[in-house]
Amino acid sequence: MTFTAWSHEGEWYGLRVSKKERNTYFSKQIEKIFLELPIKNDFIRFQVNVTPSFWNNCPELRSAKIRNWFNACGYARPTTIEPPKFQASFITPNTIRVKRYA
């Protein structure tokens, strides 16, 4: 599955998945997802709410912790540059691990 950085008010703030991949990989029964994001030789892990808008026209996982991760890892970029992409997969039914920068 591919995530693309999502911006809000000029800052990368979340991870967007295509609607096709959302419909393929996500269960509507899950209201919270654990994200594991790589940092140095480890992962940071935290919970993100899957909002009702995720199932409409806003398929993003949003969190200030994602924004902080973008900044800490040097992924934050101006909104005029193409957003970074990440490969990710479910490692449990409610845990997604971002494997690498794509």
ABEGO torsion letter per residue (X at the ends): XBBBBBBBGGBBABBBBBAAAAAAABBAABABBBBBBBBEABBBBBBBBBBAAAABABBBBBBAAAAAAAAAAGABBBAABBBBBBBBBBABAABBBBABBX
